[in-house]
Amino acid sequence: MTAPIALVNDLLEWVAARPRTYRETMDAWRTSCPKLPVWEDAVDSGFLRITRSDVENELVVVLSAKGRTFLTLASHVRREELLDDCRLGARSIEHEHPLPRRRPEPK
């Protein structure tokens, strides 16, 4: 996969949000930039499937089982990274700006 994982994840979340036509997907995600083949990487990795709609016989883009699994794992990893960032950020702030110590009250 050559596209940034975050962009592939964005594409999968976008498709998962509601049914998408092939035309709509191409309008939003196709790029001519060889360094950002998000659509191609998602399809080549087996995260997306292109099928025909039963209703209008139109091409639609849907998540594959592998794509759903990827999204689930990615959201878990993101939550863990956010928690780590919060923990590190709290330590960093505490180190840079220590809370004032309470002075003991005189007796």
Sequence and secondary structure as in RCSB ss.txt:
>XXXX:A:sequence
MTAPIALVNDLLEWVAARPRTYRETMDAWRTSCPKLPVWEDAVDSGFLRITRSDVENELVVVLSAKGRTFLTLAS
HVRREELLDDCRLGARSIEHEHPLPRRRPEPK
>XXXX:A:secstr
  S HHHHHHHHHHHHHS EEHHHHHHHH    TT  HHHHHHHTT EEEEE TTT  EEEEE HHHHHHHHHHH
HHHHHHHHHHHHHHHHHHHHHS          
